[in-house]
Amino acid sequence: MPLSLAVAGPVAALIGLTPTFLIAAVIPLLAALVTIVLARLPKEELAHPLTDPQPEPAAA
């Protein structure tokens, strides 16, 4: 059994189903935002893009 399922049942029994789903939705969002900000990912992506820039087309 996955750990998330083993934890979700008792948590839902303690605090209710709606708060459990809200917590499950908010925590990953906050974790992603904190990771993006602390790791300065937007600057890194701009400095080192995964694709090569496309050459400009020649003027006609």
N, C-alpha and C positions, 0 to 999 in steps of 0.2 A: 504494500500500500504506500502511495506517495506520502511524504511527510506533510505536504500541504493539506491533504485530505484528513490525515490523522489529527492535525491541529484545528482545522476548520470546524469540525463537529463540536468539540468541547468549547471552543471560543464562541460559536453561535449559541450554544446552550447557555453560556454565562451572560453574554451581552446582547444577544438577539441577532437575527439574521441580517437586518438592514445595516446596523453598525458594522457587522463583520464584512459585508460587501463594500461599504464605504471605506473601511480601513484597507481592504484588499485593493481598492482602486487608487487611493491617495498615496499610500506608502511607495509603490513603484514609481509613481509620477514624481514625487519629491526626491527619491533616490536618483532618478535619471537627471533631474534638473541640477541637483547638487553635483553630480558627477560631471556634467557638461560644464558647469561654471568653475569648479575647482580644477579641473584638468585643462581649462582654457581650450576646449576643443574647437570652437569656431575659428580662433586664430591659427591653430594647427592645421585645420582643413584648408584654410586659405593659403597658408605658407607651403603646404605639401599636398596638392590635389592628387587624387587617385588617377585621374585621366590627364593626358597631355592636352594643353590648350590647342584649339583648332587654329590653323593659320588663317589670316585675313584673306578674303578673296581679292584678286587683282582688280584694280579699278578699270572700267571699260573706257 
